[in-house]
């Protein structure tokens, strides 16, 4: 049981790392800093398509990683 939980935890952690690395940055250097002010002034559309999927996947994987970490810590301690 403990080994299976640890394997699932490693899978969640690798998935979380991969999803975070696939996401686009909020700003791209100096040009992002300049356009960032315009986005605040004129508004920016929410993320679309793949960006939205990656954001939701990040949330799901982060929550799963946190919960699994707590469960593994409890199982190992017991």
Order of alpha helices (4+ residues) and beta strands (2+ residues): alpha-alpha-alpha
